[in-house]
């Protein structure tokens, strides 16, 4: 293979991955929107006063922003220095 052929093949791979990332972002954003709609309805319930809606909002915002980063040129998880926290929980996310 020539360098030109390799570059063309890599460009095709990059284009395909970009499309996949875009679709994954759209799914994430739709799910975040559904959760926000559910949050509005849940807040109307009598027992809702026990829920921490500021924290819920913070986690939903973080999820949206993290998903948006997937569409960037260097998505999270593609850097060799990324260290995944095995102890991550939703409680620690906000």
PAKOLKE-618772 format. One line per field, with one value per residue: residue in three letters; x, y, z of N, C-alpha, C in turn. Coordinates in Angstrom, 3 decimals, m for minus. Layout:
N
residu: [ALA ...]
n_px: [X ...]
n_py: [Y ...]
n_pz: [Z ...]
ca_px: [X ...]
ca_py: [Y ...]
ca_pz: [Z ...]
c_px: [X ...]
c_py: [Y ...]
c_pz: [Z ...]
***
This chain:
94
residu: [UNK UNK UNK UNK UNK UNK UNK UNK UNK UNK UNK UNK UNK UNK UNK UNK UNK UNK UNK UNK UNK UNK UNK UNK UNK UNK UNK UNK UNK UNK UNK UNK UNK UNK UNK UNK UNK UNK UNK UNK UNK UNK UNK UNK UNK UNK UNK UNK UNK UNK UNK UNK UNK UNK UNK UNK UNK UNK UNK UNK UNK UNK UNK UNK UNK UNK UNK UNK UNK UNK UNK UNK UNK UNK UNK UNK UNK UNK UNK UNK UNK UNK UNK UNK UNK UNK UNK UNK UNK UNK UNK UNK UNK UNK]
n_px: [0.846 0.468 1.470 m0.454 m2.725 m2.983 m3.507 m5.985 m7.534 m7.407 m8.723 m11.284 m11.899 m11.829 m13.944 m16.118 m16.038 m16.573 m19.225 m20.441 m19.877 m21.343 m24.000 m24.159 m23.919 m26.305 m28.215 m27.556 m28.186 m30.920 m31.794 m30.997 m32.679 m35.198 m34.948 m34.826 m37.404 m38.889 m37.965 m39.171 m41.865 m41.722 m40.989 m43.375 m44.696 m45.897 m43.967 m41.620 m40.216 m38.192 m36.128 m33.003 m32.916 m31.167 m28.784 m29.511 m29.937 m27.309 m25.926 m27.229 m26.524 m23.752 m23.625 m24.647 m22.684 m20.394 m21.071 m21.217 m18.532 m17.615 m17.939 m15.887 m12.572 m10.660 m11.878 m13.134 m11.455 m9.895 m7.386 m4.125 m3.436 m5.682 m7.310 m9.463 m11.807 m12.408 m14.069 m16.112 m19.278 m22.751 m23.424 m21.120 m20.799 m21.813]
n_py: [m1.193 2.192 5.328 7.217 5.630 4.459 6.723 7.468 5.252 5.435 7.853 7.111 5.325 7.112 8.833 7.066 6.414 8.907 9.250 7.180 8.030 10.407 9.448 8.015 10.124 11.505 9.653 9.573 12.251 12.314 10.527 11.891 14.094 12.852 11.958 14.433 15.381 13.479 14.114 16.606 15.838 14.054 15.778 16.954 15.184 14.220 13.002 13.922 15.953 14.914 14.391 15.263 17.612 19.454 18.058 15.974 17.463 18.357 15.971 15.136 17.250 16.919 14.426 15.071 16.899 15.284 13.423 15.130 15.676 13.400 13.733 15.372 16.153 14.754 12.413 11.548 8.925 8.133 8.966 8.075 8.556 8.466 7.467 5.207 5.428 2.927 2.982 4.730 6.124 6.958 8.479 9.815 11.422 14.005]
n_pz: [0.000 m0.766 0.724 0.229 m0.245 2.227 3.775 2.655 3.363 6.157 6.480 5.697 7.763 9.933 9.203 9.358 12.098 13.181 12.380 13.811 16.448 16.431 16.226 18.626 20.445 19.884 20.780 23.517 24.187 23.718 25.671 27.998 27.745 28.013 30.658 31.918 31.372 32.798 35.342 35.759 35.996 38.155 40.174 40.815 42.436 45.711 47.431 46.443 47.639 49.103 47.433 45.941 43.832 42.736 42.654 40.952 38.621 38.228 37.685 35.340 33.657 33.615 32.350 29.818 28.927 28.956 27.020 24.821 24.476 23.256 20.582 19.905 18.592 20.013 21.650 24.971 26.621 24.559 24.956 25.949 28.572 30.105 32.989 34.222 36.768 38.911 41.061 40.624 41.135 40.857 43.033 43.656 41.502 41.183]
ca_px: [0.000 1.180 1.073 m1.701 m3.790 m3.121 m4.189 m7.385 m8.183 m7.541 m9.771 m12.549 m12.111 m12.157 m15.293 m17.056 m16.063 m17.242 m20.661 m20.846 m19.861 m22.471 m25.232 m24.127 m24.220 m27.740 m28.937 m27.325 m28.915 m32.347 m32.022 m30.909 m33.914 m36.280 m34.757 m35.210 m38.868 m39.340 m37.625 m40.224 m43.079 m41.445 m40.960 m44.760 m45.206 m45.767 m42.742 m40.466 m39.462 m37.054 m35.108 m32.068 m33.039 m29.942 m27.819 m30.014 m29.630 m25.859 m25.528 m27.736 m25.681 m22.446 m23.818 m24.783 m21.391 m19.484 m21.475 m20.835 m17.088 m17.361 m17.913 m14.710 m11.466 m10.021 m12.922 m12.685 m11.181 m8.944 m6.069 m3.436 m3.274 m6.960 m7.399 m10.859 m11.980 m13.277 m14.956 m17.068 m20.698 m23.616 m23.404 m19.917 m20.713 m22.194]
ca_py: [0.000 3.463 6.229 7.839 4.644 4.328 7.946 7.394 4.233 5.996 8.872 6.379 4.830 8.286 9.283 6.098 6.566 10.173 8.995 6.357 8.902 11.329 8.737 7.731 11.388 11.784 8.752 10.093 13.505 11.987 9.929 12.969 14.884 12.062 12.007 15.781 15.427 12.684 14.881 17.625 15.168 13.501 16.900 17.268 14.178 14.611 12.497 14.468 16.888 14.193 14.218 16.368 17.942 20.132 16.994 15.313 18.371 18.372 14.721 15.174 18.197 16.268 13.379 15.737 17.465 14.172 12.891 16.103 15.559 12.245 14.207 16.213 15.547 13.804 12.021 10.945 7.493 7.898 9.425 7.001 8.906 8.362 6.422 5.013 5.241 1.758 3.230 5.764 5.830 8.108 9.274 10.644 12.101 15.433]
ca_pz: [0.000 m0.762 1.813 m0.204 m0.022 3.688 4.237 2.224 4.190 7.503 6.410 5.685 9.133 10.756 8.852 9.923 13.556 13.452 12.233 14.958 17.627 16.316 16.567 20.070 21.124 19.733 21.692 24.876 24.391 23.810 26.991 28.983 27.622 28.619 32.106 32.360 31.347 33.948 36.538 35.913 36.482 39.490 41.125 41.168 43.371 47.120 48.057 45.735 48.471 49.672 46.404 45.737 42.409 42.286 42.344 39.739 37.514 38.029 37.043 33.968 32.918 33.404 31.342 28.527 28.558 28.668 25.725 23.797 24.273 22.390 19.198 19.703 17.868 20.929 22.592 26.226 26.515 23.471 25.383 26.688 29.983 30.795 34.000 34.601 38.207 39.114 42.194 40.273 41.341 40.630 44.251 43.646 40.220 41.236]
c_px: [0.879 0.694 m0.253 m2.892 m4.053 m3.875 m5.668 m8.153 m8.410 m8.632 m11.152 m12.899 m12.533 m13.568 m16.353 m17.175 m16.773 m18.762 m21.196 m20.920 m21.038 m23.783 m25.290 m24.445 m25.710 m28.577 m28.784 m28.176 m30.412 m32.665 m31.942 m32.184 m35.100 m36.160 m35.122 m36.726 m39.455 m39.084 m38.704 m41.484 m42.887 m41.481 m42.354 m45.329 m44.982 m44.447 m41.480 m39.629 m38.235 m35.905 m34.257 m32.035 m31.837 m28.893 m28.227 m29.685 m28.137 m25.379 m26.013 m26.902 m24.322 m22.552 m23.904 m23.428 m20.378 m19.796 m21.054 m19.346 m16.731 m17.245 m16.694 m13.598 m10.711 m11.039 m12.360 m12.511 m10.185 m7.539 m5.399 m3.288 m4.576 m6.936 m8.856 m10.919 m12.924 m14.273 m16.001 m18.488 m21.489 m23.604 m22.225 m19.840 m20.965 m21.186]
c_py: [1.241 4.306 6.910 6.904 4.460 5.531 7.920 6.383 4.764 7.048 8.225 5.843 5.986 8.783 8.355 6.237 7.850 10.004 8.184 7.226 9.865 10.670 8.407 8.991 11.693 10.910 9.247 11.315 13.261 11.392 10.983 13.807 14.146 12.103 13.385 15.935 14.646 13.429 15.934 16.994 14.603 14.614 17.293 16.305 14.605 14.170 13.104 15.418 16.238 14.034 15.474 16.705 18.712 19.105 16.245 16.169 18.369 17.111 14.672 16.122 17.587 15.183 13.984 16.251 16.375 13.581 13.837 16.008 14.388 12.679 15.090 15.432 14.520 13.388 11.425 9.449 7.167 8.362 8.329 7.284 8.788 7.189 6.335 4.724 4.067 1.945 4.291 5.267 7.105 9.026 10.231 11.525 13.605 16.258]
c_pz: [0.000 0.408 1.482 0.031 1.473 4.242 3.880 3.072 5.610 7.533 6.408 7.065 10.037 10.485 9.442 11.427 13.951 13.362 13.405 16.210 17.613 16.692 18.059 20.879 21.048 20.674 23.128 25.142 24.483 25.184 28.095 28.941 28.242 30.141 32.660 32.372 32.519 35.256 36.811 36.500 37.887 40.538 41.596 42.215 44.813 47.763 47.451 46.587 49.093 48.678 46.252 44.244 41.878 41.883 41.077 38.523 37.198 37.301 35.592 33.103 32.627 32.334 29.945 28.046 28.218 27.308 24.606 23.482 23.358 20.938 18.906 19.007 18.719 21.986 23.877 26.045 25.426 23.830 26.201 28.171 30.772 31.765 34.428 36.096 38.439 40.252 41.912 40.523 41.083 41.848 44.265 42.420 40.310 42.004]
***
